[in-house]
Amino acid sequence: MAALAQTMPPLEPLSDDKAIELAEMFRLLGDPSRLRIVVETLAEPQSVGHMADKLGLSPSLVSHHLRLLRAARLVTAERRGKQIFYRIHDAHVRHVIADMVAHVNEESE
């Protein structure tokens, strides 16, 4: 545990407003469908239709979830012609999600 503490820079304390914002992000990620949508955006930008097909969800449900995820700054939209593609918002979000996916996929000790 000491080695982990040495590699992490000290964190600034959270204000009440930032604690609420962070808790809301984790609440949104607590929904399995939304979490799977976010994971889909890790590798490359994805369209609503592609995600809906791959995850077995309706396009309207995927769009609803994406609207919430965008508002929380977890994903970002980019227009390509007439289609909108969604990608992970930034490297911070990418690392948190990718690290947790790796963690749950590890073999138990």
Secondary structure as GFF3:
##gff-version 3
##sequence-region A 1 109
A	DSSP	alpha_helix	2	7	.	.	.	ID=ss1
A	DSSP	alpha_helix	16	29	.	.	.	ID=ss2
A	DSSP	alpha_helix	32	40	.	.	.	ID=ss3
A	DSSP	beta_strand	46	47	.	.	.	ID=ss4
A	DSSP	alpha_helix	48	55	.	.	.	ID=ss5
A	DSSP	alpha_helix	59	71	.	.	.	ID=ss6
A	DSSP	beta_strand	75	80	.	.	.	ID=ss7
A	DSSP	beta_strand	83	88	.	.	.	ID=ss8
A	DSSP	alpha_helix	91	105	.	.	.	ID=ss9
###
